[in-house]
Amino acid sequence: QVQLVESGGGLVQAGGSLRLSCAASGRTFSTYTVGWFRQPPGNEREFVAAISRSGLYTYYADSVKGRFTISRDNAKNTAYLQMNSLNPEDTALYYCAADNPRVPTRESLYNYWGQGTQVTVSS
C-alpha cells in the first residue's frame, strides 16, 4: 500500500509554469506506475500523464503533450509534473495516483490516490 500527497499547485498567469510534486510514503514507491489526472470545474476527471515504474516509459494526453513533463525520483519517493505554457483550460484539481494498471491512462485501474492540489490559470 502507498499513500500519496500532492503539492505545488497555485495561481499562475497564462503562459506561466508550475511544478507539481507527488510524495509517496513507504518503500514500495518504485514498484508502482504513477499517473497524474485532473478534474476541471464542472467536468469529470481526466488523464494527464503517466510514468512507468523505472521512468523509462511516459504517456501524455494530447492536450498537454509538448507542454507538460512527468518524471520521478524513486530514491526520494516522489513524482513530478512540470507544467509549462499553462493556459486557462489547464485550471483543475490535479491528482496523482499509483498502481500497476495494464493501461496507464485509465483512471479506473488506479487504486491509490492523493487528495489533489488546485491549479488555477488566469488569463
C-alpha positions in Angstrom: 0.0 0.0 0.0 1.1 3.6 -0.6 -0.1 7.0 0.5 0.2 10.0 -1.8 0.4 13.7 -1.1 0.4 16.3 -3.9 1.8 19.8 -3.6 2.9 22.7 -5.8 -0.4 23.9 -7.0 -1.4 27.6 -7.0 -2.5 30.6 -9.1 -0.4 31.4 -12.2 -0.9 33.6 -15.2 -1.4 32.2 -18.6 2.0 31.3 -20.2 3.5 30.6 -16.8 4.8 27.4 -15.3 4.3 25.2 -12.2 5.8 22.0 -10.9 3.6 19.6 -9.0 5.0 17.0 -6.7 3.6 13.8 -5.5 5.3 12.4 -2.4 4.7 8.8 -1.5 5.0 7.0 1.8 6.5 3.6 2.1 9.4 1.8 0.5 7.5 0.3 -2.4 7.1 3.5 -4.5 9.4 2.2 -7.2 7.1 -0.8 -7.8 4.2 1.4 -8.9 3.3 3.2 -12.1 2.4 6.8 -11.3 -0.3 8.8 -13.1 -1.4 12.4 -13.0 -5.1 13.2 -13.5 -7.1 16.4 -13.3 -10.7 17.5 -12.8 -11.6 20.8 -14.3 -14.5 22.7 -12.7 -17.8 21.1 -13.6 -16.1 18.2 -15.6 -15.1 14.7 -15.0 -11.6 13.7 -14.0 -9.3 13.1 -17.0 -5.9 11.6 -17.7 -2.9 13.9 -17.9 0.3 11.9 -17.8 1.7 8.6 -16.5 5.2 7.2 -15.9 6.3 3.6 -15.6 8.0 2.2 -12.5 11.5 2.7 -13.8 10.7 6.0 -15.5 11.6 4.6 -18.9 8.1 4.9 -20.4 5.9 8.0 -20.3 2.4 8.7 -21.5 0.7 12.0 -22.1 -2.8 13.3 -23.0 -2.8 15.1 -26.4 -3.9 18.3 -24.7 -0.6 18.5 -22.7 1.9 16.9 -25.0 4.9 19.2 -25.5 4.0 21.4 -22.5 3.9 19.0 -19.6 6.7 16.6 -18.5 6.3 13.8 -16.0 9.2 12.5 -14.1 10.0 10.6 -10.9 12.8 10.2 -8.4 12.4 6.8 -6.8 15.2 7.5 -4.3 13.0 10.4 -3.0 9.7 8.5 -3.4 8.5 11.5 -5.4 6.9 12.0 -8.8 6.7 15.3 -10.6 4.6 17.1 -13.2 6.4 20.0 -14.8 3.7 22.2 -16.5 4.8 24.9 -18.9 2.9 27.3 -21.2 -0.1 27.0 -19.0 -3.5 28.3 -20.2 -6.8 28.8 -18.5 -8.0 25.4 -19.8 -5.5 23.8 -17.6 -7.3 25.0 -14.5 -8.3 22.0 -12.5 -7.8 20.0 -9.3 -4.7 17.8 -10.0 -4.4 14.3 -8.6 -1.6 11.8 -8.6 -2.3 8.1 -8.5 -0.3 4.9 -8.1 -0.8 1.3 -9.0 0.1 -1.2 -11.7 -2.5 -0.7 -14.3 -2.5 -2.6 -17.5 -3.4 0.6 -19.2 -1.6 3.5 -17.6 -4.0 6.1 -19.0 -7.1 4.5 -17.5 -8.3 6.2 -14.3 -10.4 3.3 -13.1 -7.3 1.0 -12.8 -5.6 3.1 -10.2 -6.4 2.2 -6.5 -4.2 4.7 -4.7 -4.9 8.4 -4.9 -3.8 11.7 -3.3 -6.1 14.4 -2.1 -5.4 16.7 -5.0 -3.8 20.1 -5.5 -5.5 23.1 -7.1 -4.1 24.7 -10.2 -5.7 27.9 -11.4 -4.5 29.7 -14.5 -5.7 33.3 -15.1 -6.0 34.8 -18.5 
